[in-house]
Amino acid sequence: SAVISQKPSRDICQRGTSLTIQCQVDSQVTMMFWYRQQPGQSLTLIATANQGSEATYESGFVIDKFPISRPNLTFSTLTVSNMSPEDSSIYLCTGRVNTEAFFGQGTRLTVV
Amino acid sequence: QQQVKQSPQSLIVQKGGISIINCAYENTAFDYFPWYQQFPGKGPALLIAIRPDVSEKKEGRFTISFNKSAKQFSLHIMDSQPGDSATYFCAASKNFGNEKLTFGTGTRLTIIP
């Protein structure tokens, strides 16, 4: 299995501020994905982080709100900008390693 | 439309029994079907995955059954234990998991003594 590490694991932030979440994979992955999971809900894809090109965003998510970086094949960041309480959620990154898709442990964000 | 429908929403099974969770998909281009187990406060952990070239895959007490013609797949947990109590998500993807995962809505499984 792969190790996908996320930082921070949790944070409490003031509304109007921004938080950058880091995702590190212990091996190279071609594509990484960022998901959001609201309490008791399923996972919703925010965007696909492509190495060497701009991220591809799903409907309802925009780059100004969720800018993503992908500087190399093992690392990506997601920033949640100008946060509001509605952004309180778990944010998860995932990548395909060898033949399977693994998740990080998630970042639990609370906006107050 | 890419959708994965999962049922039941919640399931209570007695210890030692068989837990069965079902999923159905619409997009015939899907070719990778993983199941994830998630405990409260944790990220989803990959449990088992199958590709459409086989009809069944077994790993320990966990088995995926796959019916390509019906576009359905299911997770069977044999000899269910209290430690199996968690939320289970099915998912589907194209390009053998290299593309985004589309998730089911989740099943909250409770194993009672």
Interface residues (C-beta under 8 A of the other chain):
Chain A: S1 Q6 T30 M31 F33 Q41 S42 L43 L45 T48 I90 L92 T94 R96 T99 E100 A101 F102 F103 G104 Q105 G106 R108
Chain B: Y32 P34 Y36 G41 K42 G43 P44 A45 L46 A49 F89 A91 S93 F96 G97 N98 E99 K100 L101 F103 G104 T105 G106
